[in-house]
């Protein structure tokens, strides 16, 4: 697969590549049983990623210096590189659902700049324009919690039930204030409608 690289030159295969696409690095070893459980999960998810990120594998036995340089103390260890820097990581063999959740939170969304633009529009009271921008993002990235929350804010007063549905199941700590606001306004609107 094009989106799975067995690292030979860390600088080229990971650091330089991470300037154009996020690179998830799996530090592993042949003798490591948890590594053998996690590896296929990461490969399957990389195959589903559609180029949103690349998987690079580093055999710690073949590359002890790289492992030492990046502070690998136990394996499996997965680090996410963006713009030449390690920006997130986890250690141990997580179940597939947990790896999926971690990737969704850790890997930058291709729409991050557009979501931030929509948030600025909302702050200026441009709810209709923000909603138009966010509709496409939510359609193409239904798991994008930020886009869903900001779209919910944009439609909160025109379609309160839709706003509530958009945020259902989101537990993102960084969005708690927005989630609380949406919940409070929805309850108040429900009381006023009675």
Secondary structure as UniProt FT lines:
FT   TURN            2..3
FT   STRAND          4..6
FT   HELIX           11..16
FT   HELIX           17..19
FT   STRAND          22..28
FT   TURN            30..31
FT   HELIX           33..48
FT   TURN            50..51
FT   STRAND          53..59
FT   TURN            60..62
FT   HELIX           64..69
FT   TURN            70..71
FT   STRAND          77..82
FT   TURN            83..84
FT   STRAND          85..91
FT   HELIX           96..106
FT   TURN            110..111
FT   HELIX           112..123
FT   TURN            124..125
FT   HELIX           127..140
FT   TURN            142..143
FT   HELIX           145..155
FT   TURN            156..158
FT   HELIX           160..167
FT   TURN            168..169
FT   HELIX           173..175
FT   HELIX           176..193
//
